[in-house]
């Protein structure tokens, strides 16, 4: 009987976390498809790479997101365990489905550009933070950031930002100085929110 009790709590805890991961993924998808992409901005990490490939070659963002994140889920499975791999897979699939749905609706928001940057970064950071707080991930770099954070004094947000320097340098070429710098500012806001939500 004693052996079954922890397992019961484990399942209940997992069931509680699943809706939050889906909600976090949906928030990130709204930030990407409704605010960032229509305004020529990119996210960091594998999501940012997927956005650049989608913009340059016309690939579906949701499909590229899913394919490029598979190796990182396998890394998470090896180093962070089955539970993390399951929740990360759930997060990535939820993000993929959410972006696919919003992608088809062609929804966008207009208004003050500075306000949109702030809202986009805030919403993205909250989405990522909620997912990580509940044991999952939305992006391959989230997986790497968690590994770095577990082994160093860097926070998850700091690790994510450091990993994305190269991606934003590539963005300079594709989106130009203005698009890349504004993307960095947006992502900096997002990484600060990640650490606040995850704390």
C-alpha positions in Angstrom: 0.0 0.0 0.0 2.8 2.3 0.9 4.5 1.6 -2.5 1.3 2.7 -4.4 0.9 6.0 -2.6 3.9 7.8 -4.1 2.9 6.5 -7.6 -0.6 7.8 -7.2 0.8 11.3 -6.2 3.2 11.1 -9.2 0.3 10.5 -11.6 -1.8 13.2 -10.0 1.1 15.7 -10.2 1.6 14.8 -13.9 -2.1 15.2 -14.6 -2.0 18.7 -12.9 1.0 19.8 -15.0 -0.3 18.8 -18.4 -2.9 21.5 -18.8 -0.4 24.2 -17.7 2.1 23.0 -20.3 -0.6 23.2 -23.0 -1.6 26.7 -21.8 2.1 27.9 -21.8 2.6 26.5 -25.3 -0.5 28.3 -26.5 0.7 31.6 -25.0 4.1 31.2 -26.8 2.3 30.4 -30.1 0.1 33.5 -29.8 3.2 35.6 -29.2 4.9 34.1 -32.2 2.1 34.1 -34.8 0.1 37.1 -33.6 2.8 39.5 -32.6 6.4 38.6 -33.5 6.2 37.1 -37.0 3.7 39.7 -38.4 6.1 42.5 -37.2 9.2 40.9 -38.8 10.7 39.8 -35.4 12.1 36.4 -34.5 12.3 34.2 -31.4 15.5 32.6 -30.3 16.5 29.0 -30.2 15.2 26.3 -32.4 12.0 28.3 -32.8 14.0 31.2 -34.1 15.9 28.9 -36.6 12.5 27.5 -37.7 11.1 31.0 -38.2 14.1 32.0 -40.4 13.7 28.8 -42.5 10.0 29.4 -42.8 10.5 33.0 -43.8 13.3 32.2 -46.3 12.1 29.0 -47.9 8.3 29.1 -47.3 8.3 26.0 -45.1 5.4 25.6 -42.6 6.7 26.9 -39.2 4.8 24.2 -37.3 6.3 21.4 -39.3 9.9 22.7 -39.1 9.5 23.4 -35.3 8.5 19.7 -34.7 11.3 18.2 -36.9 14.2 20.3 -35.5 13.2 19.7 -31.9 13.2 15.9 -32.1 17.0 15.5 -31.4 16.7 17.7 -28.3 13.9 15.7 -26.9 16.2 12.6 -27.2 18.9 14.6 -25.4 16.4 15.4 -22.7 15.4 11.8 -22.4 19.0 10.7 -21.9 20.1 13.4 -19.4 16.9 14.6 -17.7 14.8 11.5 -17.7 11.6 10.0 -19.1 9.3 12.3 -17.3 11.0 15.4 -18.7 11.1 13.9 -22.2 7.3 13.2 -22.0 6.5 16.7 -20.8 8.9 18.3 -23.3 7.3 16.3 -26.1 3.9 17.5 -24.9 5.1 21.1 -24.9 6.6 20.9 -28.4 3.6 19.1 -29.9 1.3 21.7 -28.2 3.4 24.5 -29.6 3.4 22.9 -33.0 -0.4 22.4 -33.1 -1.1 25.9 -31.7 1.2 27.6 -34.3 -0.4 25.5 -37.1 -3.9 26.6 -36.0 -3.0 30.3 -35.7 -1.0 30.1 -38.9 -4.1 29.2 -40.8 -6.2 32.0 -39.3 -3.7 34.7 -40.5 -4.4 36.7 -37.3 -2.2 39.7 -36.5 -2.2 42.6 -34.1 -1.6 46.2 -35.1 -0.7 49.1 -32.8 2.2 50.8 -31.1 5.4 49.0 -32.1 7.1 49.4 -28.8 4.1 48.2 -26.9 3.9 45.1 -29.2 7.5 44.3 -28.5 6.9 44.4 -24.8 3.7 42.4 -25.0 5.3 39.9 -27.4 8.3 39.4 -25.0 6.1 39.2 -21.9 3.7 36.7 -23.4 6.5 34.6 -24.8 8.4 34.6 -21.5 5.3 33.7 -19.5 4.6 30.8 -21.9 8.1 29.4 -21.7 8.3 30.0 -18.0 5.1 28.2 -17.2 6.1 25.2 -19.3 9.6 25.0 -17.7 8.1 25.5 -14.2 5.9 22.5 -14.8 8.8 20.3 -15.9 8.6 20.6 -19.7 10.2 22.6 -22.5 9.0 24.3 -25.7 12.3 24.5 -27.6 15.5 22.5 -28.0 17.5 25.4 -26.4 15.3 25.2 -23.3 16.6 21.6 -22.9 20.2 22.7 -23.3 19.6 25.6 -20.9 18.2 23.3 -18.2 21.2 21.1 -18.6 23.6 24.1 -18.3 21.6 25.5 -15.4 21.8 22.2 -13.5 25.5 22.1 -13.9 26.6 25.7 -13.6 25.7 28.9 -11.7 23.8 30.3 -14.7 20.0 30.7 -14.4 17.8 29.1 -17.1 17.0 32.5 -18.6 20.7 33.5 -18.7 21.6 30.2 -20.3 18.8 30.6 -23.0 20.1 34.1 -23.8 23.7 32.9 -24.1 22.7 30.1 -26.4 20.9 32.5 -28.7 23.7 34.9 -29.4 24.7 33.0 -32.6 21.1 32.8 -33.8 20.6 36.5 -33.5 23.9 37.1 -35.4 22.5 35.1 -38.3 19.3 37.1 -37.9 21.4 40.2 -38.6 22.0 38.9 -42.1 18.4 37.8 -42.8 16.4 40.5 -41.1 18.9 43.4 -41.0 20.1 45.4 -38.0 16.8 46.8 -37.0 14.9 43.5 -37.1 17.7 41.6 -35.3 18.3 44.3 -32.5 14.5 44.6 -31.8 14.3 40.8 -31.7 17.2 40.7 -29.2 15.3 43.3 -27.0 12.1 41.3 -27.2 13.9 38.1 -26.3 15.8 39.8 -23.5 12.4 40.7 -22.0 11.2 37.1 -22.5 14.2 35.6 -20.7 13.8 37.9 -17.8 10.1 36.9 -17.5 11.1 33.2 -17.8 13.3 33.5 -14.6 10.5 35.4 -12.8 7.8 32.8 -13.6 10.1 29.8 -13.0 11.3 31.1 -9.6 
